[in-house]
């Protein structure tokens, strides 16, 4: 059962990082569309 805490740790750390990363990409895309106008 050593794998379960590892997966929980990965989700606990990985999900916020992915959320921040996705938000940054979205903001960059929105800014690019705004610059094109």
Secondary structure, 3 states (H helix, E strand, C coil): CHHHHHHHHHHHHHHHHHHHHHHHHHHHHHHHHHHHC
